[in-house]
Amino acid sequence: MTTLNTVWQQFTLQNLLLYQWRNTSFLYRFTGCLHQWRQGSWLLQWGEPLGALLISIVFCLAPFVGTALIGVLLIACAGWWLLLTLTDEPSKTAFTPIHLIVLLYWGIATIATALSPVKIAAFSGWTKLTLYLILFALMSRILRSPKIRSIFITLFLLTALIVSVYGLRQWFSGVEALATWVDPTSPQSNLTRVFSYLDNPNLLAAYLLPAVGLSLASFFVWKGILPKALALTMIVVNSSCLVLTFSRGGWIGLVLLMFTFAVLLLYWLSISFPPFWQQWALPIGLTGLTIFLLLAVLFIPPVRERVASMFVGRGDSSNNFRINVWMSVIEMIKDRPILGIGPGNVAFNKIYPLYMQPRYTALSAYSVILEIAVETGIIGLSCFLWLLTVTFNQGWVQLKQLRKLGNNQGFWLIAAISTLVGLMGHGLFDTVLYRPQVNTLWWLMIALIASYYQPKPRILADEV
């Protein structure tokens, strides 16, 4: 058992001595090379607050503006991160095992781009990926401050509340669909699916998953009757709007999110439970959640019909479309299994027509796992799964520490872990994760977990 535990800690980089890696890293030598200049700069004395302002602008505008403006904002964030990194004290630079795997994934994507059969198209995707990863690096640094973390999450939740309220307004007033989102031959052909400002119900569902997770956490973090009432309102409004997207992937993500959040919440609270509830709280809670979901499926016709459509295979036009796309994508992976065709939807759109079945055009693989495999091959997919493993393990390790201390900042960590599970559940059957409004949120959740990282003191690490 001890051997297995040691292997697991090595695999998840739990005991990695990062300061030793930094001392031998060529790239890391440039960190802090302009530190002396920062000492006399008035502007850079406000480096973290200004960085927080930049990322807040990104997330507050993302649902309402086009991808071009989001791209400009990401470039601004990248420039600010570079400036902070070059002027920071090397010993204070945020770097975690998660960063190391992210850097490795970026390296694999870079090689895949260089070897791509459509290099110019792949370079476009590589540029976008690089901007997202730099945003992750900036957020994981900025959000280490509990005060900035709470303010930033509050701003995001208020923005998401506006998006959800508009979505509910569409449900009550009725709205014409902007695309064929429901099988026209099914009983749901006239079903209203809300899409709010994001113009796509599946995209809206993915956007609201983090909002649901963080609003659940805010109920436990925020103090006072009015803040808790606001948090409860956010939970109800965000969840209702997500359900009314009638996105099957979104529903799967929501169930997985609620399940994970419930398990981690009960773990957190069980430290103060009497013996009986320490043993039975989790089974009773999960049983109650399961019964609630079953009753919703049995007694709410639109929900029942939408859930049933998941199990009819090719009998549903949406299912049939995805299956045909997946078959074509698998053929693409077979032809370039090692490093794929290169990152990004532009590269995908160049190669996919050579493999697609007639009448089944697609802009993506409709599955995150298949998308990563087709873009960066088996090597990239393995690295991505390793990244998820290291991220969840780091989240669990830090959650246990915060639980011992009774630090309610741990609820944001619970929300981040739960949201990643939910987004992956949704992403198994869709690739909305690659849209900037959702991709930024994906990296926000990973950055939140990374921001809690506490390296071992050097003396203790040397003893290990």
Secondary structure, DSSP 8 states (H G I E B T S, - for coil): -HHHHHHHHHHTTTT--HHHHHHH-TGGGGTTTTHHHHHT-TGGGGHHHHHHHHHHHHHHHTTTS-HHHHHHHHHHHHHHHHHHHHHS-GGGS---HHHHHHHHHHHHHHHHHHT-TTHHHHHHHHHHHHHHHHHHHHHHHHTTSHHHHHHHHHHHHHHHHHHHHHHHHHHHH----SS--S-TTSTTTT-----GGGT-HHHHHHHHHHHHHHHHHHHHHS-SHHHHHHHHHHHHHHHHHHHTTT-HHHHHHHHHHHHHHHHHHHHHHGGGS-HHHHHHHHHHHHHHHHHHHHHHHHH-HHHHHHHHGGGSGGGSHHHHHHHHHHHHHHHHHHHSTTT-S-SSHHHHHHHGGGT--TT---SS-SSHHHHHHHHHHHHHHHHHHHHHHHHHHHHHHHHHHHHHHT-TTHHHHHHHHHHHHHHHHHHTT--GGGSHHHHHHHHHHHHHHHHT-----HHHHHH-
